[in-house]
Amino acid sequence: MSLVELHLPPDTQFVSLARLVVVTAARRSGMDEERLEDLRIAVSEATTNAILSHQRTEEAQRVVLSFGTRPTDEVFQVTIADAGPGFEPLPADDLVERDWQMEGGLGITLIRNLTDDVEFVRGEGMQVHLRFGVSLSSNGAS
């Protein structure tokens, strides 16, 4: 499977669509059901955070999800990109300084614990890169 892009309006009613489309693509890539649940939650959290960022700043641009596997990879990857101001997440092991009441704080912790690898990139907007291992030998795709 090649990488696919999904462009969403900054409205939380589209989070379920993002979740459905990404999980369907991952299933076709050979991801097992347990990992699909992890993916579903991580995509929901990251997409919701991106949409809420757009809403807070009244940003009209679309949130963009790109996802899939490359033919040589055994990794299903998802990137959620927004045009908001971004943030600098606390280090994963910094539980003492974490403000658990802050919006997005628990979501970031969930994402970190559910993915095989996650990267938060702040630039012109914010990008969250999620990676999940997947066995490509069982998907039957060409």
N, C-alpha and C positions, 0 to 999 in steps of 0.2 A: 504494500500500500504506500502511496505517496502521501506527503503531507497535505492536509485539507484545511481550508480556512472557513471559519464561521464568523460572520459579523453580526453583532447584536446591538440593538438600541440600548441606551442606558436605563433600562427598566427591569426591576427584579422579577417581573413575570416571565422573563426569558431564561432565567436560571435553569428551570426544569428542561427546557428545550436543549440548552447546552449540555446538560448532564446526559440526556437521552442520546443525542447524536454522538458525543464522545464515547460513551460506554458501548454503543452499538459498534462503532469503529474498532474499539479495543477488543471486543468479543470476536469480531471477524479476524483480528490479528492473532488470536490464539490465547488471549488472557483468560486465566481461570476465574471461576465465579467469585471466590474469596477476594482476589485482587480487584475484581470489578467493583466490589462494594467499597474498597479503599479508594479506588479511582473516583467513584461516584461522589463520595464525601469530599475528597480533595478538590475536585472540579467545582462542586457546589460552593465551597468556602472561598476559593480563589476568585471565581466569577462574581459571587456576591460582593466581595470586597472591592473588585474593580468597578462594578456598577455603582456601588455606594460612593466610591471616590468621585465618579463622574457626577452623581447627583449632588454631592456636597459642594462641588465647585461649579455646578451648572454647566458642565461640559457636554456638548451635544454630539461629539464624535462617538462612533461606535466602539464597543469593546470587541477586540479581535481574539479569537481562539484559533490557534493552528495546532494540528494534532495528527498523529499517525506514526508509522514506522518507516524507516528507509530500508531498502532491500538487504543491505549488509548488516543492519542492526538487529539485536534481540532486545530492543528497548522501545516501548511505546512512550512517546513524548507528547506533552501538551504544553503550549505556551499561552498564557493569558496576558494580553497587552492592553493597557489603558492609557489615556492621555492625562490622567490626574497628576497631582504633585508627587506621588510616591511616598515612600517611607523607608526608614532604615530599621529593619527588624533587629531586636536584641539577639545576641548569640543564643543558640539552641540550649546551651547548658546554663544560662543565666536566669535561674528560677527565682533568686532572691530579689532581683531588681524588677521583675516583670509585674506590670499592673494588670491583674486579671480582670479588672472592671473595664479596661479600655476596649473599645470596639475593635474587633479583629484580632485581639490578643490570643484568644483561645483557638480561633480558626487557623492562625499561623502555626500554633503548636500541633494541632490536628494534622495539618498538611505535612509538617516535618515528620511526624510519626507514621503517617500512612504511605508516604512515597519512598521509593528506593533512593531518590536523590531529588533535591529541590534547590533552586537558585533564585534569589530575589535580586533583580537588576534594576537599579534606579537610573534613569537617563532622561530622555524626553518622554516623560510618562513612566509607567512602571511595567515591568515584565516579570512574570512568575513562570519559571520553567519547572515542570513536573516530569519525572521520569520513573517508569515502571518496567521491570524486567518482564519479558514475555517469551514464550517458546514459539518461534516462528515455524518450527517443523510440523506442528499439529494443525496449522490453519488451513492448509489446502489451497492457499492463494497462489497465483502465478506472478 
